[in-house]
Amino acid sequence: MSDGIDLATLATGLDEFWSQQVVASANGSLFKVAKGIGEVEWHQHDDQDEVFLVLTGELIVRLRDPEERAVPLKPGQLFVVPQGVQHAPVAADEASFLIIGRSITSTAEGGKPAWSEAGGAPA
C-alpha cells in the first residue's frame, strides 16, 4: 500500500498553469492535480465526464448546457462537467484542483502527454 498523497502541495508545485499531473489511477479513472490562473478557452470532452475538486483558491466553471451559467467552487467543493458539455474554467487568483477522468483533458500547451492520446496510462 502506498503512502498518502498531499494533493495541494503537488498541485501548487507544478511549473505550468492548466497542465495536469497524474498522481493516481483506479478503476479506469486518472486522478490528476493541476493549478490555474486566468481562464481556459471554451471546450468540451465528447468521450468523458470531467470532475473538478478544488484544493486551494476558488475555481469558477463556466458552462453552456445549453444556457450559459457559472458554478463557483471553493476548497473542498466538487463539480462534475457532463460529457459533451462546453465549459471554460476560470481562476481570478491562483487555484489548485484535482481532476478525475479517464484520460488527460488538458488543452494547455504541453499539458497533454502523448501516452494519453491513445487512452493509455503513464509508464
C-alpha positions as a LaTeX table, in Angstrom:
\begin{tabular}{lrrr}
\hline
Residue & $x$ (\AA) & $y$ (\AA) & $z$ (\AA) \\
\hline
Met1 & 0.00 & 0.00 & 0.00 \\
Ser2 & 1.33 & 3.45 & $-0.82$ \\
Asp3 & 1.66 & 6.47 & 1.43 \\
Gly4 & $-0.85$ & 9.29 & 1.39 \\
Ile5 & $-0.56$ & 11.95 & $-1.32$ \\
Asp6 & $-0.52$ & 15.66 & $-0.46$ \\
Leu7 & $-2.56$ & 16.91 & $-3.42$ \\
Ala8 & $-2.41$ & 20.64 & $-2.65$ \\
Thr9 & 1.39 & 20.61 & $-2.31$ \\
Leu10 & 1.80 & 18.67 & $-5.57$ \\
Ala11 & $-0.56$ & 21.00 & $-7.46$ \\
Thr12 & 0.92 & 24.26 & $-6.21$ \\
Gly13 & 4.40 & 22.93 & $-7.04$ \\
Leu14 & 3.59 & 22.46 & $-10.74$ \\
Asp15 & 5.59 & 24.62 & $-13.16$ \\
Glu16 & 2.81 & 25.37 & $-15.65$ \\
Phe17 & $-0.74$ & 26.55 & $-15.21$ \\
Trp18 & $-3.56$ & 24.37 & $-16.56$ \\
Ser19 & $-1.32$ & 21.33 & $-17.23$ \\
Gln20 & $-2.19$ & 18.10 & $-15.43$ \\
Gln21 & $-0.01$ & 15.69 & $-13.45$ \\
Val22 & $-1.33$ & 12.18 & $-12.87$ \\
Val23 & $-0.99$ & 11.26 & $-9.19$ \\
Ala24 & $-3.02$ & 8.03 & $-9.11$ \\
Ser25 & $-5.25$ & 5.74 & $-11.13$ \\
Ala26 & $-8.08$ & 3.48 & $-10.02$ \\
Asn27 & $-10.92$ & 1.63 & $-11.73$ \\
Gly28 & $-10.18$ & 3.15 & $-15.14$ \\
Ser29 & $-10.00$ & 6.74 & $-13.88$ \\
Leu30 & $-6.99$ & 9.02 & $-13.64$ \\
Phe31 & $-6.60$ & 11.37 & $-10.68$ \\
Lys32 & $-4.73$ & 14.48 & $-11.83$ \\
Val33 & $-3.61$ & 17.60 & $-10.00$ \\
Ala34 & $-3.43$ & 20.97 & $-11.71$ \\
Lys35 & $-3.29$ & 24.64 & $-10.91$ \\
Gly36 & $-4.72$ & 27.54 & $-12.82$ \\
Ile37 & $-4.91$ & 31.28 & $-13.04$ \\
Gly38 & $-6.79$ & 33.22 & $-15.69$ \\
Glu39 & $-9.12$ & 31.30 & $-17.96$ \\
Val40 & $-9.22$ & 28.39 & $-20.36$ \\
Glu41 & $-10.95$ & 28.66 & $-23.74$ \\
Trp42 & $-14.37$ & 27.09 & $-24.19$ \\
His43 & $-14.06$ & 23.38 & $-24.97$ \\
Gln44 & $-15.81$ & 20.07 & $-24.41$ \\
His45 & $-14.88$ & 16.43 & $-23.93$ \\
Asp46 & $-17.04$ & 14.16 & $-26.06$ \\
Asp47 & $-15.57$ & 10.98 & $-24.58$ \\
Gln48 & $-15.87$ & 11.55 & $-20.82$ \\
Asp49 & $-17.22$ & 13.49 & $-17.88$ \\
Glu50 & $-14.70$ & 15.75 & $-16.11$ \\
Val51 & $-14.71$ & 16.09 & $-12.32$ \\
Phe52 & $-13.18$ & 19.13 & $-10.59$ \\
Leu53 & $-12.41$ & 19.09 & $-6.84$ \\
Val54 & $-10.95$ & 22.39 & $-5.62$ \\
Leu55 & $-7.99$ & 22.12 & $-3.24$ \\
Thr56 & $-6.96$ & 25.78 & $-2.79$ \\
Gly57 & $-8.29$ & 29.10 & $-4.03$ \\
Glu58 & $-11.51$ & 29.45 & $-5.99$ \\
Leu59 & $-12.36$ & 28.00 & $-9.39$ \\
Ile60 & $-15.33$ & 29.06 & $-11.47$ \\
Val61 & $-16.54$ & 26.53 & $-14.03$ \\
Arg62 & $-18.42$ & 28.31 & $-16.80$ \\
Leu63 & $-20.87$ & 26.08 & $-18.68$ \\
Arg64 & $-23.06$ & 26.15 & $-21.76$ \\
Asp65 & $-25.67$ & 23.49 & $-21.05$ \\
Pro66 & $-27.40$ & 24.92 & $-23.14$ \\
Glu67 & $-27.73$ & 28.26 & $-21.34$ \\
Glu68 & $-24.51$ & 29.87 & $-20.16$ \\
Arg69 & $-24.00$ & 29.75 & $-16.40$ \\
Ala70 & $-21.17$ & 29.77 & $-13.86$ \\
Val71 & $-20.53$ & 27.39 & $-10.96$ \\
Pro72 & $-18.21$ & 28.87 & $-8.31$ \\
Leu73 & $-16.23$ & 26.30 & $-6.32$ \\
Lys74 & $-14.29$ & 26.78 & $-3.08$ \\
Pro75 & $-11.84$ & 24.36 & $-1.41$ \\
Gly76 & $-13.48$ & 21.03 & $-0.72$ \\
Gln77 & $-16.23$ & 21.55 & $-3.31$ \\
Leu78 & $-16.65$ & 19.23 & $-6.29$ \\
Phe79 & $-18.44$ & 19.60 & $-9.62$ \\
Val80 & $-18.98$ & 17.16 & $-12.49$ \\
Val81 & $-18.97$ & 18.57 & $-16.03$ \\
Pro82 & $-21.04$ & 16.10 & $-18.04$ \\
Gln83 & $-19.61$ & 14.56 & $-21.19$ \\
Gly84 & $-20.18$ & 16.78 & $-24.24$ \\
Val85 & $-20.96$ & 19.98 & $-22.28$ \\
Gln86 & $-18.96$ & 23.07 & $-23.28$ \\
His87 & $-17.07$ & 24.53 & $-20.33$ \\
Ala88 & $-14.33$ & 27.01 & $-19.52$ \\
Pro89 & $-12.64$ & 27.00 & $-16.09$ \\
Val90 & $-11.65$ & 30.41 & $-14.67$ \\
Ala91 & $-9.49$ & 31.34 & $-11.67$ \\
Ala92 & $-9.13$ & 35.04 & $-10.83$ \\
Asp93 & $-6.27$ & 34.16 & $-8.47$ \\
Glu94 & $-4.19$ & 31.00 & $-8.41$ \\
Ala95 & $-6.25$ & 27.91 & $-7.59$ \\
Ser96 & $-5.27$ & 24.25 & $-7.35$ \\
Phe97 & $-7.60$ & 21.35 & $-8.01$ \\
Leu98 & $-7.94$ & 17.63 & $-8.58$ \\
Ile99 & $-9.38$ & 16.48 & $-11.90$ \\
Ile100 & $-10.81$ & 12.99 & $-12.24$ \\
Gly101 & $-11.47$ & 11.40 & $-15.61$ \\
Arg102 & $-10.50$ & 8.58 & $-17.96$ \\
Ser103 & $-7.69$ & 10.48 & $-19.71$ \\
Ile104 & $-5.73$ & 13.72 & $-19.67$ \\
Thr105 & $-8.09$ & 16.52 & $-20.67$ \\
Ser106 & $-5.70$ & 19.48 & $-20.61$ \\
Thr107 & $-5.88$ & 21.88 & $-23.53$ \\
Ala108 & $-2.72$ & 23.70 & $-22.34$ \\
Glu109 & 0.46 & 23.65 & $-24.41$ \\
Gly110 & 2.41 & 20.62 & $-23.22$ \\
Gly111 & $-0.39$ & 19.67 & $-20.82$ \\
Lys112 & $-1.48$ & 16.53 & $-22.67$ \\
Pro113 & 1.27 & 13.90 & $-22.91$ \\
Ala114 & 1.45 & 11.64 & $-25.96$ \\
Trp115 & 0.54 & 8.49 & $-23.99$ \\
Ser116 & $-2.85$ & 10.00 & $-23.12$ \\
Glu117 & $-3.86$ & 10.34 & $-26.78$ \\
Ala118 & $-4.14$ & 6.55 & $-27.03$ \\
Gly119 & $-6.22$ & 6.36 & $-23.84$ \\
Gly120 & $-3.31$ & 4.79 & $-22.02$ \\
Ala121 & $-1.72$ & 5.33 & $-18.66$ \\
Pro122 & 1.70 & 6.65 & $-17.76$ \\
Ala123 & 4.56 & 4.17 & $-17.91$ \\
\hline
\end{tabular}
